[in-house]
Amino acid sequence: MSTLRLEDLKQYSDVMRTRHGERLDLRFVEPRDTDELQHYFRSLSTHSRYNRFFGAVSELPKGLLRDFLEVGERDRFTIVATMMVDGFETIVAEARYAFHTETATLEFGLSVDDRWHGHGIATALMKNLECRAAALGAEHMFGDTLRSNEAMVSLARKSGFAFVNHPDDWKLVRFDKEISVGPKEIPCASWRLAALSRQADNPSASA
Ligand SMILES: CC(C)(COP(=O)(O)OP(=O)(O)OC[C@H]1O[C@@H](n2cnc3c(N)ncnc32)[C@H](O)[C@@H]1OP(=O)(O)O)[C@@H](O)C(=O)NCCC(=O)NCCS
């Protein structure tokens, strides 16, 4: 992680597109997002919040909000996808991921604003997470979802993930994907550069 210069987070921003070509800016969450992030979660449908947090919550509890706003602490990161709506930068999706060095895995969870479901945003976000996983040197990326979450199960299947039982909870299923791109092939510019610089710092890191 030493080559992630967290003091200059903006260099790790990416531009994504919805299925219809609308622009989405993807960046690490910042302290100025506190209210907007909480507003985003409150605005999700009850169903979406349940699926995201595996339980009934009306907003992010204080401790979790604090965790969400910490970027890089214990190799955990929150990213937000924003769009310009009526002249305001508005959060339309989020993802939180953790890089587990000991297992070389990237674990993630994500959500998309209900008004933007079906626009290919989660598909784009997961592709971007794959770039981030490759840049960090992860060999696998995985997430957990409720078995009843048909949208997430279908999305994971379409995105090339395989399913395994969750080790602790029968209500959950784990989706897992091997990361097999080398730094030079990473299809997100900022993350390709981060991976190449990681490789230059540590030539023995896997290609
Ligand atoms: C699951 C979720 C992230 C999908 O986001 P999205 O941006 O709408 O997904 P996409 O538009 O990229 O859809 C991609 C594929 O997912 C599947 N999918 C998405 N919504 C679906 C639905 N309501 N029912 C069945 N499949 C669905 C489809 O296979 C779809 O492909 P298609 O459009 O070609 O049919 C979104 O529904 C969500 O935020 N849910 C609440 C939070 C959550 O469940 N998080 C996952 C657990 S961490």
The ligand as a Gaussian input file, in Angstrom:
#p B3LYP/6-31G(d) Opt

LIG

0 1
 C      -27.553000      -5.056000      -6.819000
 C      -27.364000      -3.637000      -7.355000
 C      -26.018000      -3.106000      -6.841000
 C      -27.377000      -3.655000      -8.886000
 O      -27.068000      -2.338000      -9.356000
 P      -27.462000      -1.828000     -10.841000
 O      -26.642000      -0.622000     -11.123000
 O      -28.930000      -1.680000     -10.927000
 O      -26.991000      -3.056000     -11.735000
 P      -26.715000      -3.023000     -13.310000
 O      -27.607000      -2.013000     -13.951000
 O      -25.257000      -2.901000     -13.537000
 O      -27.265000      -4.481000     -13.706000
 C      -26.413000      -5.481000     -14.136000
 C      -27.111000      -6.835000     -14.041000
 O      -27.516000      -7.101000     -12.699000
 C      -28.721000      -7.872000     -12.702000
 N      -29.817000      -7.104000     -12.099000
 C      -29.816000      -5.805000     -11.755000
 N      -31.008000      -5.484000     -11.179000
 C      -31.752000      -6.627000     -11.167000
 C      -33.039000      -6.945000     -10.680000
 N      -33.819000      -6.021000     -10.099000
 N      -33.464000      -8.225000     -10.790000
 C      -32.701000      -9.176000     -11.359000
 N      -31.447000      -8.927000     -11.858000
 C      -30.994000      -7.663000     -11.756000
 C      -29.031000      -8.138000     -14.155000
 O      -28.386000      -9.331000     -14.521000
 C      -28.374000      -6.952000     -14.845000
 O      -28.078000      -7.190000     -16.173000
 P      -29.111000      -6.746000     -17.332000
 O      -29.437000      -5.325000     -17.080000
 O      -28.376000      -6.993000     -18.590000
 O      -30.311000      -7.615000     -17.129000
 C      -28.528000      -2.703000      -6.888000
 O      -29.751000      -3.371000      -7.117000
 C      -28.446000      -2.269000      -5.445000
 O      -27.827000      -1.261000      -5.116000
 N      -29.083000      -3.024000      -4.515000
 C      -29.084000      -2.663000      -3.087000
 C      -27.747000      -2.930000      -2.424000
 C      -27.279000      -4.350000      -2.649000
 O      -28.057000      -5.273000      -2.837000
 N      -25.945000      -4.543000      -2.592000
 C      -25.366000      -5.849000      -2.794000
 C      -24.903000      -6.485000      -1.522000
 S      -23.406000      -5.797000      -0.967000

